[in-house]
Amino acid sequence: MTIIEDDPATASAVTVGGDMTVLRLLFVCTGNICRSPSAEYLLRARLRSMLGDDGDCFALSSAGVGTPGGWELDPKIAQLLTGVGIDPDGQFRSRRVDAAVLGDADLILTGTKQHRLAIGADFPEAYSRTFTMREAAALFASPETAALPRHDLVQRGQAAVALLQRARSTRALRDDEVDIADPYGRRTSEYQTMFREVASVVDVLSFVLAPATARSWKIRN
């Protein structure tokens, strides 16, 4: 991915494979059964509710660095998704991060800094477009975000990726500002905490990608 302009109002990054009609977002965690599918389902539902068929210009997916692939969604995550009106439909299966999966993503958002570093170590060509979910949300808290183009959603998404790439070198974040803890096998309250943190990231992403956002997720306790 190459930044082709420096003006925050017009700067954009070339989409992977040169497809200028779709922006591809990949969420990554460990097992791809809790954090990353939560983000995938929540953001897809939000964009569809906001944009209708125009939401198809965003291709969302997820994967895990520690799964062999084929695992079902964690049942507690399925319950939390159902609680906000999303039907996980039982068809989800985890998949493992590899070069092809990463190579098809314009923006890669991970659960933790360790996930990001692991991708950088094993797939260095993907590192420039890899951020943690909370890191991206924090970096978007910038005056430059208001200057992102509004007339074309894919162009806006490309410019948002370019903004993140510039901002990473100018703002240092603590580990507790960038990680979302893995709730797997823990108490229900820890799943709820994780889900709220992911939903907060989705609130930011939906505003950045499609700024006419109307609501936030209400998570049941």
N, C-alpha and C positions, 0 to 999 in steps of 0.2 A: 504494500500500500504506500503510495507516494503523495505527499502533500504538494499540491500544485499552485496554491496561492497562499499569501500570508495575511491578507486583510481578513479580520475575523468576520466581516459581513459577507464575504464571498468565498473564503477558504474552504476547500473540500479535499477529500481524499478519494483517489480512484478506487472504485469497488473491485473486489477480488474477481478475477476473470473478465473484467471490463464490462460487466453487466450494469448499465446505468439505470435500469428500471426497478431494481430491487436492492434494498439494504439488508444484509444478512447479519443477525445478531446471534451469538452462541453463548449460552450460560454454562459454566463448568463448576463442578464441585468434586467430591471424592467418589461417592457411589452412584451419583446421578439418580438418586431416588428421593432426595429431600429438598435441598436448597436450590439446585439448578432447575429441576422441573417446576418447583413453586414459582420461580421467576418467569420461566417460559410460559406457564399457563396464565399467570396473573397478567403479564404484559400483553399477551395475545388477546385475552378477553377485554382488557382495557382499550387497546387500539381498535378492536372490532366495534366496541360500543361507541367509541368516539368518531370513528372514521367510516364505518360500514365497509363496503367493498374496497375503499381506498386503503384500508389497513393491509391489503394483500401486498402492498409495496414493501412491507417489512416481513422478512422470512425469519422466524424464530425457531431455535432448536436448543438442545442441551446435551451434555455429555459428562463423563466422569473420568478422572485420572486413575481411579482405583477400582474400577469395575471390569469384569470380563465381558460385560454386556449381557442383556437378556433379563435383568432383574426387574421385578414389578415395582411400581410406585409404593412407597411406604404407606401403609393403611392410614396412619395418622395424618399424613399429608393429604391423602384423598379426602379425609373427613374435613380438614381445614378448607380445602378448595370447595367442597360442597357447601360449607358454611357461608361462603361469599358468592354462592350462586353459580359455581363453575362445575360442570360435570366432567370428571377426569376420564370417564368412559371405559376404563379397564384395559385399554389397548396399549398404554404406555409401557415401554421396555427400555431399560438403560442401555447406553452404548459407550464404548471406550473412546477416549481421546486418541486420535492418531493424526498423522500429517494431512490426510485427506479431509478429515473433519475440520481441522483448524484452517486448512487452506481455503475452505469454502466460506469462511467467516470474515466479514468486514470489521466487526468489533467482537471481542471476546471478553466476557465479564465473569470473573471467578468468585468463589465464596470467600477465599482467604488469600493473603499475600503468599503463603506457601504454594498454593495452586498456581499462582501467577509465576512464581520463580521456577517451579517445576516445568511449566510450559516453556519458559525462556531457556532453561537448560537443555531440554530435549528437542525443542523445536524453535531455535533462535529466530528464525524468519518470521515467527508469529508474535514475538514479544512486543514489537512496537505498537501493536493493536490490542494488547492484552492489559486489562486493568481489573482490580477487584470491583465488585458491585458497589460497595460503599465508597471506594476511592473515586469511581466515576461520578457518583452522586455528589460527593464533596467538591470535586473539581468543577462540576457544572455550576456551583455557587459562585459564579464569576460574572462581572459586567459584560464580558464578551458573549455570554449566552444570549443576552437580549438582542445582539446584533446578528444572530444566525438568520440566514435567508428563510422567508416564510412562504414563498410562492410555489415551491416544489419540495415535497416531503423527502424524497430521496436525496436531493441536493442538500437539504437541511441536515439530514442524517450524516452525510459525508462531511459536511462542515463541522458537525458536532464531534466526530471522530478526530478530525484535525485539531479541534480545540483541546481535546483531551491530551493529544500527543504533545502539544505545546505546553499545556499547563503542568504536566507531570514534572518537567524540569524546573519549574518555578515554585512549587509548593510541596513541602515535605509533610507527610501525614504520619501520625503515630499508629502502631499496630492496632490499638484499640479503636482507631477511626476507620480501619479498612477491612477488618475481618468480620465474618458472620459465623458464629460457632455451629458446629455440626450437632444436631439434636438426636441423631440416630441412637435408639436404644435407651434414651433418657426419659425423664418425666414429661408428661403432657405439657406442663408449663414451659418447658424449654423448647418444645416444638412451637408453641404459641409465640414465644419471644422471637424465635428465628423467623416465623412467618410474618410477624409485624415488621421486622427489620427488612425483610425482602420486599414487603408491600410498600414500605417507605421509599426504597430504591425505585420501585416501579412508579410511584407517584412522581418522582423526579424525572425518570426516563420518559414517561408519557408526556409530561409537560415539555421536555426538551424536543422530543421527536414530533409531537403534534400539540402545539401550545394551547389549543382550545379545550384543555382538560376541564372536566366539570365536577369530578368527585374523587374522593379517596376511599380506599377499601376499609370497611369496618370489620375488624377481626373479633370473633367471639372469644370470650375468656373461658 
